[in-house]
Amino acid sequence: MAENETPAAAEAKAIKVGTPGKGIECLTVIGQIEGHYPLGDGQKATKYEQLIPQLVAAEESRDVRGMLIILHTMGGDVEAGLALAELIASLTKPTVSLVLGGGHSIGVPLAVAAQRSFIVPSATMMLHPVRLNGLVVGAPQTFRYFREMQDRILDFICAHSGAERGKIEELMMRPDEIATDVGSIVAGAEAVELGLIDAVGGLSAAIGALREMFS
């Protein structure tokens, strides 16, 4: 959706699959999720303020029977990503997510927000604690805020998946998995074993599950 585009125009341009009245809207989350501050030129970005009216329009549209959320994201702004995840989770229409390539960082809540979730065998998901690049105020309140935000993310992930909170927190804090960070990377089948994702599968499996949900 263009920057000045209205929700109605976005709905008219939205990608829908299938016969009239049985359409699937495809929502893509790619690159880095952009929040309150714009990213630099040349970076792939998903702007959360553009996805919000698309989600609202899909919820209100009679032509949209379900939504397919395709994820290939490195993460990004934590509050923006969690806001989108909450919106997806609150949709009354059937939702299915499909992780392609990567569903990292705040992409994990987005993946589990859908009613059903799939991941292709070669895709990965990165789990790590909340952190911030750049200058921060070195006060106890800052670190408490980080801890509380991390707790909110963990609460959301565990409420919308079959993952065990203690195990996910343990993976987030592993010091020996990632060379430049704390955390873990889990591949497709492992994400299913952990209960993060419902099943390993590709596009046909995701669309098939979505059609079953609104048939």
MDTraj code that builds the backbone (N, CA, C; nanometers):
import mdtraj as md
import numpy as np

residues = "MET ALA GLU ASN GLU THR PRO ALA ALA ALA GLU ALA LYS ALA ILE LYS VAL GLY THR PRO GLY LYS GLY ILE GLU CYS LEU THR VAL ILE GLY GLN ILE GLU GLY HIS TYR PRO LEU GLY ASP GLY GLN LYS ALA THR LYS TYR GLU GLN LEU ILE PRO GLN LEU VAL ALA ALA GLU GLU SER ARG ASP VAL ARG GLY MET LEU ILE ILE LEU HIS THR MET GLY GLY ASP VAL GLU ALA GLY LEU ALA LEU ALA GLU LEU ILE ALA SER LEU THR LYS PRO THR VAL SER LEU VAL LEU GLY GLY GLY HIS SER ILE GLY VAL PRO LEU ALA VAL ALA ALA GLN ARG SER PHE ILE VAL PRO SER ALA THR MET MET LEU HIS PRO VAL ARG LEU ASN GLY LEU VAL VAL GLY ALA PRO GLN THR PHE ARG TYR PHE ARG GLU MET GLN ASP ARG ILE LEU ASP PHE ILE CYS ALA HIS SER GLY ALA GLU ARG GLY LYS ILE GLU GLU LEU MET MET ARG PRO ASP GLU ILE ALA THR ASP VAL GLY SER ILE VAL ALA GLY ALA GLU ALA VAL GLU LEU GLY LEU ILE ASP ALA VAL GLY GLY LEU SER ALA ALA ILE GLY ALA LEU ARG GLU MET PHE SER".split()
xyz = np.array([
    [0.0832, -0.1183, 0.0000],
    [0.0000, 0.0000, 0.0000],
    [0.0871, 0.1239, 0.0000],
    [0.0548, 0.2211, -0.0839],
    [0.1309, 0.3450, -0.0896],
    [0.1075, 0.4261, 0.0371],
    [0.1985, 0.5209, 0.0633],
    [0.1956, 0.5923, 0.1909],
    [0.0644, 0.6664, 0.2131],
    [0.0071, 0.7248, 0.1081],
    [-0.1167, 0.8022, 0.1231],
    [-0.2397, 0.7251, 0.0784],
    [-0.2260, 0.5969, 0.0627],
    [-0.3356, 0.5156, 0.0120],
    [-0.4372, 0.4903, 0.1219],
    [-0.5652, 0.4941, 0.0864],
    [-0.6698, 0.4701, 0.1849],
    [-0.6877, 0.3211, 0.2070],
    [-0.7464, 0.2805, 0.3223],
    [-0.7736, 0.1386, 0.3443],
    [-0.8595, 0.0763, 0.2345],
    [-0.9564, 0.1529, 0.1829],
    [-1.0414, 0.0991, 0.0762],
    [-0.9605, 0.0691, -0.0491],
    [-0.8674, 0.1575, -0.0826],
    [-0.7829, 0.1335, -0.1996],
    [-0.6914, 0.0152, -0.1765],
    [-0.6416, 0.0029, -0.0545],
    [-0.5556, -0.1112, -0.0222],
    [-0.6329, -0.2412, -0.0361],
    [-0.7584, -0.2406, 0.0085],
    [-0.8402, -0.3616, -0.0019],
    [-0.8613, -0.3994, -0.1480],
    [-0.8849, -0.2990, -0.2327],
    [-0.9086, -0.3260, -0.3740],
    [-0.7863, -0.3870, -0.4405],
    [-0.6661, -0.3490, -0.3927],
    [-0.5421, -0.3981, -0.4529],
    [-0.4894, -0.5253, -0.3859],
    [-0.5494, -0.5653, -0.2739],
    [-0.4969, -0.6788, -0.1978],
    [-0.4979, -0.8047, -0.2826],
    [-0.3989, -0.8895, -0.2591],
    [-0.3882, -1.0143, -0.3344],
    [-0.4861, -1.1145, -0.2782],
    [-0.5772, -1.1629, -0.3627],
    [-0.6728, -1.2633, -0.3198],
    [-0.6644, -1.3820, -0.4144],
    [-0.6832, -1.5012, -0.3590],
    [-0.6699, -1.6243, -0.4356],
    [-0.8009, -1.6985, -0.4303],
    [-0.8461, -1.7531, -0.5433],
    [-0.9644, -1.8383, -0.5423],
    [-1.0839, -1.7719, -0.6076],
    [-1.1992, -1.8357, -0.5959],
    [-1.3209, -1.7887, -0.6591],
    [-1.3840, -1.6775, -0.5766],
    [-1.4672, -1.5937, -0.6406],
    [-1.5313, -1.4848, -0.5669],
    [-1.6079, -1.5373, -0.4460],
    [-1.5966, -1.4658, -0.3363],
    [-1.6639, -1.5071, -0.2140],
    [-1.5874, -1.6107, -0.1345],
    [-1.4791, -1.6637, -0.1900],
    [-1.3991, -1.7640, -0.1199],
    [-1.2525, -1.7258, -0.1264],
    [-1.2260, -1.5959, -0.1188],
    [-1.0911, -1.5457, -0.1404],
    [-1.0015, -1.5603, -0.0195],
    [-0.8744, -1.5807, -0.0483],
    [-0.7695, -1.5818, 0.0532],
    [-0.6839, -1.4573, 0.0320],
    [-0.6704, -1.3779, 0.1340],
    [-0.5821, -1.2621, 0.1235],
    [-0.4434, -1.3014, 0.1727],
    [-0.3422, -1.2585, 0.0984],
    [-0.2031, -1.2903, 0.1317],
    [-0.1368, -1.1672, 0.1918],
    [-0.0905, -1.1809, 0.3143],
    [-0.0187, -1.0748, 0.3836],
    [0.1274, -1.1169, 0.3949],
    [0.2188, -1.0350, 0.3439],
    [0.3610, -1.0701, 0.3481],
    [0.4345, -0.9821, 0.4486],
    [0.5194, -1.0462, 0.5275],
    [0.6066, -0.9753, 0.6220],
    [0.7488, -1.0114, 0.5827],
    [0.8194, -0.9167, 0.5213],
    [0.9526, -0.9436, 0.4662],
    [1.0543, -0.8422, 0.5186],
    [1.1805, -0.8794, 0.5108],
    [1.2861, -0.7882, 0.5520],
    [1.2774, -0.7556, 0.6994],
    [1.2950, -0.6299, 0.7322],
    [1.2923, -0.5852, 0.8713],
    [1.1622, -0.5105, 0.8991],
    [1.1025, -0.5355, 1.0147],
    [0.9784, -0.4684, 1.0514],
    [1.0124, -0.3285, 1.0998],
    [0.9594, -0.2309, 1.0290],
    [0.9875, -0.0914, 1.0606],
    [0.8855, -0.0390, 1.1599],
    [0.9346, 0.0279, 1.2644],
    [0.8466, 0.0827, 1.3665],
    [0.8338, 0.2324, 1.3555],
    [0.8583, 0.3021, 1.4672],
    [0.8398, 0.4472, 1.4700],
    [0.9467, 0.5218, 1.3905],
    [1.0619, 0.4614, 1.3729],
    [1.1723, 0.5291, 1.3043],
    [1.2009, 0.4609, 1.1711],
    [1.2100, 0.5377, 1.0605],
    [1.2320, 0.4776, 0.9282],
    [1.3700, 0.4158, 0.9169],
    [1.3775, 0.3067, 0.8421],
    [1.5054, 0.2416, 0.8166],
    [1.5784, 0.3138, 0.7036],
    [1.7065, 0.2847, 0.6896],
    [1.7861, 0.3492, 0.5860],
    [1.7469, 0.3047, 0.4458],
    [1.7892, 0.3815, 0.3474],
    [1.7613, 0.3491, 0.2078],
    [1.8269, 0.2167, 0.1714],
    [1.7618, 0.1432, 0.0843],
    [1.8175, 0.0182, 0.0354],
    [1.7875, -0.1016, 0.1218],
    [1.7122, -0.0838, 0.2315],
    [1.6778, -0.1962, 0.3186],
    [1.5352, -0.2423, 0.2915],
    [1.5193, -0.3724, 0.2794],
    [1.3855, -0.4292, 0.2679],
    [1.3135, -0.4083, 0.4001],
    [1.1906, -0.3584, 0.3952],
    [1.1201, -0.3287, 0.5199],
    [0.9712, -0.3544, 0.5056],
    [0.9111, -0.3945, 0.6153],
    [0.7663, -0.4038, 0.6278],
    [0.7228, -0.2939, 0.7232],
    [0.6415, -0.2011, 0.6749],
    [0.5988, -0.0871, 0.7551],
    [0.4681, -0.1235, 0.8265],
    [0.4745, -0.1265, 0.9586],
    [0.3588, -0.1757, 1.0330],
    [0.2366, -0.0863, 1.0154],
    [0.2572, 0.0446, 0.9948],
    [0.1417, 0.1328, 0.9805],
    [0.0687, 0.1102, 0.8483],
    [0.1325, 0.0412, 0.7542],
    [0.0654, 0.0078, 0.6293],
    [-0.0083, -0.1253, 0.6385],
    [0.0385, -0.2151, 0.7239],
    [-0.0293, -0.3438, 0.7392],
    [-0.1544, -0.3336, 0.8253],
    [-0.1565, -0.2387, 0.9194],
    [-0.2722, -0.2278, 1.0091],
    [-0.4024, -0.2052, 0.9320],
    [-0.4110, -0.1063, 0.8400],
    [-0.5373, -0.0914, 0.7655],
    [-0.5681, -0.2098, 0.6748],
    [-0.4652, -0.2798, 0.6265],
    [-0.4909, -0.3984, 0.5448],
    [-0.5560, -0.5077, 0.6276],
    [-0.5113, -0.5239, 0.7513],
    [-0.5726, -0.6233, 0.8397],
    [-0.7162, -0.5853, 0.8742],
    [-0.7390, -0.4561, 0.9011],
    [-0.8745, -0.4100, 0.9309],
    [-0.9658, -0.4300, 0.8103],
    [-0.9158, -0.3962, 0.6916],
    [-0.9961, -0.4118, 0.5702],
    [-1.0291, -0.5582, 0.5445],
    [-0.9332, -0.6483, 0.5679],
    [-0.9583, -0.7915, 0.5479],
    [-1.0638, -0.8427, 0.6444],
    [-1.0584, -0.7954, 0.7683],
    [-1.1573, -0.8380, 0.8685],
    [-1.2985, -0.7944, 0.8283],
    [-1.3092, -0.6766, 0.7658],
    [-1.4401, -0.6215, 0.7310],
    [-1.4897, -0.6653, 0.5930],
    [-1.4002, -0.7164, 0.5087],
    [-1.4373, -0.7485, 0.3705],
    [-1.5166, -0.8785, 0.3611],
    [-1.6259, -0.8742, 0.2866],
    [-1.7052, -0.9952, 0.2636],
    [-1.6367, -1.0900, 0.1656],
    [-1.5460, -1.0368, 0.0849],
    [-1.4782, -1.1191, -0.0152],
    [-1.3628, -1.1995, 0.0431],
    [-1.3142, -1.1603, 0.1587],
    [-1.2010, -1.2298, 0.2197],
    [-1.2538, -1.3358, 0.3151],
    [-1.2224, -1.4618, 0.2862],
    [-1.2664, -1.5724, 0.3717],
    [-1.1579, -1.6149, 0.4701],
    [-1.0331, -1.5859, 0.4381],
    [-0.9234, -1.6242, 0.5253],
    [-0.7976, -1.5496, 0.4871],
    [-0.6989, -1.5547, 0.5751],
    [-0.5748, -1.4807, 0.5510],
    [-0.4542, -1.5722, 0.5638],
    [-0.3655, -1.5643, 0.4646],
    [-0.2392, -1.6370, 0.4650],
    [-0.1282, -1.5377, 0.4923],
    [-0.0553, -1.5574, 0.6019],
    [0.0546, -1.4691, 0.6398],
    [0.1861, -1.5384, 0.6046],
    [0.2601, -1.4823, 0.5106],
    [0.3877, -1.5398, 0.4683],
    [0.5004, -1.4578, 0.5292],
    [0.5896, -1.5267, 0.6008],
    [0.6955, -1.4602, 0.6757],
    [0.8325, -1.4954, 0.6207],
    [0.9101, -1.3932, 0.5910],
    [1.0535, -1.4085, 0.5643],
    [1.1177, -1.2824, 0.6200],
    [1.1355, -1.2807, 0.7513],
    [1.1756, -1.1585, 0.8182],
    [1.2904, -1.1821, 0.9155],
    [1.3750, -1.0819, 0.9296],
    [1.4845, -1.0860, 1.0255],
    [1.4436, -1.0288, 1.1598],
    [1.3183, -0.9852, 1.1716],
    [1.2705, -0.9231, 1.2942],
    [1.2620, -0.7735, 1.2762],
    [1.2912, -0.6996, 1.3821],
    [1.2857, -0.5547, 1.3716],
    [1.2298, -0.4927, 1.4977],
    [1.1505, -0.3871, 1.4805],
    [1.0951, -0.3133, 1.5934],
    [1.0050, -0.4039, 1.6779],
    [1.0380, -0.4166, 1.8050],
    [0.9687, -0.5122, 1.8917],
    [0.8234, -0.4727, 1.9141],
    [0.7989, -0.3465, 1.9481],
    [0.6617, -0.3043, 1.9763],
    [0.5745, -0.3107, 1.8518],
    [0.6300, -0.2720, 1.7359],
    [0.5526, -0.2768, 1.6119],
    [0.5197, -0.4206, 1.5752],
    [0.6186, -0.5111, 1.5860],
    [0.5943, -0.6512, 1.5540],
    [0.4934, -0.7144, 1.6459],
    [0.5016, -0.6840, 1.7751],
    [0.4064, -0.7410, 1.8695],
    [0.2662, -0.6844, 1.8473],
    [0.2574, -0.5568, 1.8087],
    [0.1271, -0.4974, 1.7771],
    [0.0617, -0.5694, 1.6595],
    [0.1395, -0.5974, 1.5553],
    [0.0860, -0.6709, 1.4402],
    [0.0438, -0.8116, 1.4801],
    [0.1244, -0.8765, 1.5646],
    [0.0902, -1.0118, 1.6095],
    [-0.0421, -1.0115, 1.6859],
    [-0.0626, -0.9115, 1.7706],
    [-0.1880, -0.9028, 1.8461],
    [-0.3072, -0.8825, 1.7521],
    [-0.2889, -0.8012, 1.6479],
    [-0.3973, -0.7802, 1.5518],
    [-0.4312, -0.9102, 1.4781],
    [-0.3278, -0.9819, 1.4338],
    [-0.3511, -1.1081, 1.3632],
    [-0.4233, -1.2070, 1.4531],
    [-0.3804, -1.2154, 1.5783],
    [-0.4421, -1.3093, 1.6725],
    [-0.5873, -1.2751, 1.7014],
    [-0.6245, -1.1464, 1.6863],
    [-0.7611, -1.1042, 1.7184],
    [-0.8559, -1.1101, 1.5994],
    [-0.8054, -1.1455, 1.4804],
    [-0.8939, -1.1591, 1.3646],
    [-0.9943, -1.2723, 1.3876],
    [-1.1182, -1.2516, 1.3440],
    [-1.2184, -1.3585, 1.3556],
    [-1.2139, -1.4527, 1.2356],
    [-1.1549, -1.4084, 1.1263],
    [-1.1456, -1.4929, 1.0073],
    [-1.0292, -1.5898, 1.0211],
    [-1.0373, -1.7053, 0.9551],
    [-0.9297, -1.8045, 0.9648],
    [-0.7956, -1.7456, 0.9201],
    [-0.6912, -1.7812, 0.9931],
    [-0.5568, -1.7336, 0.9607],
    [-0.4584, -1.8496, 0.9646],
    [-0.3666, -1.8507, 0.8680],
    [-0.2596, -1.9501, 0.8626],
    [-0.1301, -1.8771, 0.8318],
    [-0.0235, -1.9116, 0.9022],
    [0.1071, -1.8523, 0.8745],
    [0.1996, -1.9551, 0.8121],
    [0.2911, -1.9059, 0.7305],
    [0.3896, -1.9909, 0.6648],
    [0.5252, -1.9222, 0.6744],
    [0.6212, -1.9871, 0.7410],
    [0.7555, -1.9322, 0.7555],
    [0.8422, -1.9832, 0.6413],
    [0.8923, -1.8901, 0.5621],
    [0.9835, -1.9214, 0.4516],
    [1.1169, -1.8537, 0.4804],
    [1.2257, -1.9221, 0.4624],
    [1.3557, -1.8593, 0.4842],
    [1.3813, -1.8366, 0.6316],
    [1.3213, -1.7333, 0.6882],
    [1.3418, -1.7035, 0.8288],
    [1.2229, -1.6347, 0.8915],
    [1.1964, -1.6683, 1.0155],
    [1.0964, -1.6001, 1.0974],
    [1.1632, -1.5657, 1.2282],
    [1.2564, -1.4697, 1.2241],
    [1.3466, -1.4461, 1.3358],
    [1.2934, -1.3405, 1.4329],
    [1.3424, -1.3498, 1.5557],
    [1.3224, -1.2450, 1.6554],
    [1.1734, -1.2167, 1.6759],
    [1.1280, -1.0937, 1.6529],
    [0.9868, -1.0620, 1.6716],
    [0.9007, -1.1279, 1.5634],
    [0.9636, -1.1901, 1.4636],
    [0.8898, -1.2708, 1.3666],
    [0.8304, -1.3959, 1.4286],
    [0.8839, -1.4402, 1.5430],
    [0.8305, -1.5597, 1.6097],
    [0.6871, -1.5352, 1.6587],
    [0.6594, -1.4272, 1.7329],
    [0.5196, -1.4008, 1.7681],
    [0.4277, -1.3856, 1.6476],
    [0.4780, -1.3270, 1.5394],
    [0.3953, -1.3141, 1.4194],
    [0.3596, -1.4502, 1.3615],
    [0.4542, -1.5434, 1.3658],
    [0.4284, -1.6773, 1.3124],
    [0.3251, -1.7517, 1.3955],
    [0.3347, -1.7405, 1.5273],
    [0.2439, -1.8169, 1.6133],
    [0.1093, -1.7479, 1.6312],
    [0.0963, -1.6219, 1.5869],
    [-0.0291, -1.5484, 1.6046],
    [-0.1434, -1.6074, 1.5245],
    [-0.1117, -1.6740, 1.4133],
    [-0.2159, -1.7328, 1.3291],
    [-0.2773, -1.8557, 1.3979],
    [-0.3974, -1.8897, 1.3557],
    [-0.4656, -2.0060, 1.4139],
    [-0.3955, -2.1369, 1.3792],
    [-0.3340, -2.1442, 1.2624],
    [-0.2524, -2.2591, 1.2230],
    [-0.1204, -2.2054, 1.1691],
    [-0.0120, -2.2792, 1.1905],
    [0.1190, -2.2325, 1.1458],
    [0.1964, -2.3452, 1.0785],
    [0.2706, -2.3081, 0.9745],
    [0.3539, -2.4014, 0.8993],
    [0.4923, -2.3407, 0.8812],
    [0.5903, -2.4280, 0.8622],
    [0.7263, -2.3847, 0.8337],
    [0.7859, -2.4807, 0.7321],
    [0.8556, -2.4293, 0.6319],
    [0.9198, -2.5170, 0.5348],
    [1.0437, -2.5788, 0.5998],
    [1.0874, -2.6968, 0.5529],
    [1.1978, -2.7660, 0.6205],
    [1.3257, -2.6844, 0.6312],
    [1.3552, -2.6007, 0.5326],
    [1.4816, -2.5264, 0.5324],
    [1.4752, -2.3937, 0.6071],
    [1.3581, -2.3530, 0.6540],
    [1.3444, -2.2246, 0.7228],
    [1.3982, -2.2338, 0.8654],
    [1.4352, -2.1193, 0.9206],
    [1.4849, -2.1127, 1.0582],
    [1.4136, -2.0017, 1.1347],
    [1.4178, -2.0148, 1.2679],
    [1.3613, -1.9132, 1.3564],
    [1.4639, -1.8834, 1.4646],
    [1.4937, -1.7553, 1.4856],
    [1.5924, -1.7156, 1.5858],
    [1.5212, -1.6661, 1.7112],
    [1.5613, -1.7233, 1.8243],
    [1.5082, -1.6829, 1.9544],
    [1.6192, -1.6138, 2.0323],
    [1.5952, -1.4927, 2.0795],
    [1.6955, -1.4229, 2.1593],
    [1.6255, -1.3231, 2.2502],
    [1.6931, -1.2773, 2.3557],
    [1.6301, -1.1809, 2.4465],
    [1.6142, -1.0445, 2.3813],
    [1.5274, -0.9641, 2.4385],
    [1.5075, -0.8278, 2.3906],
    [1.6343, -0.7480, 2.4136],
    [1.6799, -0.6784, 2.3094],
    [1.7945, -0.5894, 2.3241],
    [1.7776, -0.4724, 2.2296],
    [1.8563, -0.3683, 2.2525],
    [1.8439, -0.2446, 2.1765],
    [1.9810, -0.1964, 2.1356],
    [1.9952, -0.1603, 2.0076],
    [2.1196, -0.1010, 1.9606],
    [2.1184, 0.0498, 1.9842],
    [2.2357, 0.1053, 2.0112],
    [2.2455, 0.2494, 2.0271],
    [2.2505, 0.2914, 2.1726],
    [2.2324, 0.4231, 2.1942],
    [2.2445, 0.4816, 2.3266],
    [2.1197, 0.4559, 2.4094],
    [2.1375, 0.4068, 2.5320],
    [2.0259, 0.3880, 2.6243],
    [2.0617, 0.4522, 2.7578],
    [1.9594, 0.4826, 2.8362],
    [1.9821, 0.5371, 2.9696],
    [2.0176, 0.4205, 3.0623],
    [2.1357, 0.4245, 3.1206],
    [2.1817, 0.3144, 3.2039],
    [2.1240, 0.3209, 3.3435],
    [1.9938, 0.3001, 3.3532],
    [1.9240, 0.3052, 3.4815],
    [1.8480, 0.1747, 3.5027],
    [1.8207, 0.1410, 3.6283],
    [1.7471, 0.0159, 3.6553],
    [1.6136, 0.0085, 3.5820],
    [1.5479, 0.1251, 3.5645],
    [1.4181, 0.1249, 3.4963],
    [1.4290, 0.0764, 3.3522],
    [1.5422, 0.1092, 3.2864],
    [1.5625, 0.0658, 3.1476],
    [1.5679, -0.0852, 3.1394],
    [1.6448, -0.1451, 3.2279],
    [1.6597, -0.2909, 3.2247],
    [1.5312, -0.3619, 3.2698],
    [1.4567, -0.2975, 3.3598],
    [1.3270, -0.3537, 3.3989],
    [1.2308, -0.3513, 3.2807],
    [1.2351, -0.2431, 3.2033],
    [1.1495, -0.2338, 3.0843],
    [1.1829, -0.3453, 2.9858],
    [1.3120, -0.3706, 2.9611],
    [1.3518, -0.4787, 2.8719],
    [1.2983, -0.6127, 2.9224],
    [1.3109, -0.6369, 3.0535],
    [1.2658, -0.7627, 3.1116],
    [1.1147, -0.7780, 3.0980],
    [1.0417, -0.6694, 3.1242],
    [0.8964, -0.6755, 3.1137],
    [0.8515, -0.6965, 2.9696],
    [0.9208, -0.6316, 2.8746],
    [0.8882, -0.6521, 2.7331],
    [0.9150, -0.7965, 2.6934],
    [1.0256, -0.8515, 2.7386],
    [1.0559, -0.9909, 2.7083],
    [0.9508, -1.0841, 2.7666],
    [0.9035, -1.0543, 2.8869],
    [0.7980, -1.1356, 2.9481],
    [0.6701, -1.1291, 2.8665],
    [0.6369, -1.0114, 2.8135],
    [0.5161, -0.9983, 2.7318],
    [0.5281, -1.0805, 2.6034],
    [0.6470, -1.0792, 2.5447],
    [0.6686, -1.1589, 2.4237],
    [0.6578, -1.3080, 2.4556],
    [0.7206, -1.3509, 2.5641],
    [0.7118, -1.4923, 2.6039],
    [0.5681, -1.5325, 2.6330],
    [0.4941, -1.4464, 2.7026],
    [0.3536, -1.4750, 2.7322],
    [0.2743, -1.4944, 2.6035],
    [0.2998, -1.4062, 2.5046],
    [0.2262, -1.4154, 2.3784],
    [0.2608, -1.5444, 2.3050],
    [0.3907, -1.5743, 2.2947],
    [0.4334, -1.6953, 2.2236],
    [0.3709, -1.8198, 2.2854],
    [0.3749, -1.8292, 2.4170],
    [0.3249, -1.9496, 2.4840],
    [0.1724, -1.9569, 2.4814],
    [0.1057, -1.8419, 2.4799],
    [-0.0404, -1.8416, 2.4737],
    [-0.0927, -1.8828, 2.3372],
    [-0.0110, -1.8637, 2.2330],
    [-0.0580, -1.8898, 2.0967],
    [0.0155, -2.0065, 2.0297],
    [0.0850, -2.0850, 2.1066],
    [0.1528, -2.2031, 2.0528],
    [0.1550, -2.3104, 2.1603],
    [0.2148, -2.4234, 2.1271],
    [0.2283, -2.5301, 2.2239],
    [0.3638, -2.5311, 2.2916],
    [0.4384, -2.4225, 2.2804],
    [0.5736, -2.4167, 2.3348],
    [0.5711, -2.4044, 2.4869],
    [0.6709, -2.4639, 2.5495],
    [0.6869, -2.4555, 2.6949],
    [0.7703, -2.3323, 2.7275],
    [0.7196, -2.2507, 2.8183],
    [0.7841, -2.1223, 2.8481],
    [0.9292, -2.1400, 2.8940],
    [0.9522, -2.2335, 2.9843],
    [1.0870, -2.2527, 3.0360],
    [1.1858, -2.2904, 2.9276],
    [1.1430, -2.3756, 2.8331],
    [1.2307, -2.4178, 2.7251],
    [1.2615, -2.3020, 2.6305],
    [1.1608, -2.2229, 2.5963],
    [1.1822, -2.1099, 2.5065],
    [1.2748, -2.0075, 2.5717],
    [1.2556, -1.9818, 2.7003],
    [1.3423, -1.8870, 2.7700],
    [1.4855, -1.9388, 2.7763],
    [1.4997, -2.0692, 2.7956],
    [1.6340, -2.1289, 2.7966],
    [1.7039, -2.1111, 2.6625],
    [1.6303, -2.1334, 2.5535],
    [1.6877, -2.1170, 2.4199],
    [1.7231, -1.9705, 2.3926],
    [1.6418, -1.8793, 2.4435],
    [1.6697, -1.7367, 2.4249],
    [1.8019, -1.6948, 2.4886],
    [1.8386, -1.7604, 2.5970],
    [1.9534, -1.7168, 2.6757],
    [2.0787, -1.7995, 2.6515],
    [2.0783, -1.8879, 2.5532],
    [2.1963, -1.9708, 2.5284],
    [2.3130, -1.8857, 2.4804],
    [2.4303, -1.9009, 2.5423],
    [2.5449, -1.8184, 2.5048],
    [2.6360, -1.8802, 2.3997],
    [2.6122, -2.0059, 2.3601],
    [2.7088, -2.0778, 2.2758],
    [2.6579, -2.1109, 2.1367],
    [2.5428, -2.0556, 2.0981],
    [2.4821, -2.0920, 1.9698],
    [2.5134, -1.9912, 1.8596],
    [2.5084, -1.8627, 1.8926],
    [2.5234, -1.7562, 1.7938],
    [2.6521, -1.6801, 1.8226],
    [2.7331, -1.6586, 1.7200],
    [2.8661, -1.6003, 1.7398],
    [2.8610, -1.4590, 1.7964],
    [2.7675, -1.3779, 1.7513],
    [2.7650, -1.2371, 1.7915],
    [2.6470, -1.2018, 1.8808],
    [2.5777, -1.3007, 1.9352],
    [2.4572, -1.2724, 2.0116],
    [2.4287, -1.3876, 2.1070],
    [2.3376, -1.3636, 2.1994],
    [2.2849, -1.4679, 2.2867],
    [2.1555, -1.5187, 2.2248],
    [2.1342, -1.6490, 2.2268],
    [2.0108, -1.7027, 2.1730],
    [2.0314, -1.8321, 2.0982],
    [1.9294, -1.8721, 2.0220],
    [1.9318, -1.9991, 1.9496],
    [1.8655, -1.9835, 1.8141],
    [1.9072, -2.0689, 1.7220],
    [1.8433, -2.0780, 1.5905],
    [1.7856, -2.2183, 1.5774],
    [1.6571, -2.2272, 1.5504],
    [1.5924, -2.3578, 1.5340],
    [1.5420, -2.3700, 1.3909],
    [1.5618, -2.4873, 1.3331],
    [1.5175, -2.5135, 1.1958],
    [1.3752, -2.5696, 1.1969],
    [1.3223, -2.5943, 1.0753],
    [1.1828, -2.6288, 1.0589],
    [1.1306, -2.7380, 1.1501],
    [1.1884, -2.8583, 1.1419],
    [1.1390, -2.9705, 1.2208],
    [1.1557, -2.9461, 1.3701],
    [1.2638, -2.8804, 1.4093],
    [1.2873, -2.8521, 1.5512],
    [1.1843, -2.7537, 1.6050],
    [1.1449, -2.6567, 1.5234],
    [1.0418, -2.5615, 1.5657],
    [0.9101, -2.6333, 1.5939],
    [0.8815, -2.7365, 1.5150],
    [0.7601, -2.8161, 1.5371],
    [0.7738, -2.8997, 1.6642],
    [0.8901, -2.9594, 1.6850],
    [0.9139, -3.0390, 1.8053],
    [0.9001, -2.9539, 1.9316],
    [0.9426, -2.8297, 1.9249],
    [0.9319, -2.7399, 2.0398],
    [0.7890, -2.6939, 2.0651],
    [0.7005, -2.7141, 1.9677],
    [0.5637, -2.6674, 1.9810],
    [0.5423, -2.5256, 1.9345],
    [0.6472, -2.4620, 1.8804],
    [0.6321, -2.3257, 1.8288],
    [0.5398, -2.3236, 1.7072],
    [0.5633, -2.4175, 1.6158],
    [0.4910, -2.4234, 1.4887],
    [0.4132, -2.5542, 1.4841],
    [0.2977, -2.5522, 1.4175],
    [0.2106, -2.6700, 1.4155],
    [0.2644, -2.7825, 1.3286],
    [0.3189, -2.7480, 1.2099],
    [0.3591, -2.8544, 1.1182],
    [0.4623, -2.8045, 1.0184],
    [0.5423, -2.8978, 0.9689],
    [0.6314, -2.8697, 0.8563],
    [0.5490, -2.8817, 0.7289],
    [0.5577, -2.7823, 0.6425],
    [0.4816, -2.7855, 0.5181],
    [0.5057, -2.6594, 0.4383],
    [0.4657, -2.6650, 0.3127],
    [0.4853, -2.5525, 0.2233],
    [0.3556, -2.4834, 0.1879],
    [0.3551, -2.4204, 0.0717],
    [0.2417, -2.3377, 0.0314],
    [0.1139, -2.4192, 0.0167],
    [0.1245, -2.5355, -0.0462],
    [0.0031, -2.6161, -0.0682],
    [-0.0582, -2.6604, 0.0641],
    [0.0266, -2.6967, 0.1606],
    [-0.0238, -2.7379, 0.2918],
    [-0.0910, -2.6219, 0.3633],
    [-0.0297, -2.5035, 0.3550],
    [-0.0855, -2.3863, 0.4226],
    [-0.2195, -2.3461, 0.3617],
    [-0.2266, -2.3423, 0.2284],
    [-0.3526, -2.3043, 0.1633],
    [-0.4576, -2.4115, 0.1877],
    [-0.4171, -2.5379, 0.1831],
    [-0.5114, -2.6473, 0.2090],
    [-0.5714, -2.6372, 0.3480],
    [-0.4878, -2.6085, 0.4482],
    [-0.5370, -2.5952, 0.5846],
    [-0.6325, -2.4777, 0.5971],
    [-0.6006, -2.3681, 0.5284],
    [-0.6856, -2.2497, 0.5349],
    [-0.8211, -2.2765, 0.4714],
    [-0.8219, -2.3462, 0.3585],
    [-0.9496, -2.3775, 0.2933],
    [-1.0349, -2.4710, 0.3792],
    [-0.9699, -2.5632, 0.4481],
    [-1.0444, -2.6523, 0.5385],
    [-1.1096, -2.5734, 0.6512],
    [-1.0435, -2.4678, 0.6943],
    [-1.0936, -2.3891, 0.8064],
    [-1.2182, -2.3080, 0.7697],
    [-1.2327, -2.2673, 0.6435],
    [-1.3523, -2.1911, 0.6101],
    [-1.4452, -2.2635, 0.5131],
    [-1.4221, -2.3936, 0.4931],
    [-1.5117, -2.4690, 0.4036],
    [-1.6427, -2.5025, 0.4753],
])
top = md.Topology()
chain = top.add_chain()
for i, resn in enumerate(residues, 1):
    res = top.add_residue(resn, chain, resSeq=i)
    for name in ("N", "CA", "C"):
        top.add_atom(name, md.element.get_by_symbol(name[0]), res)
traj = md.Trajectory(xyz[None], top)
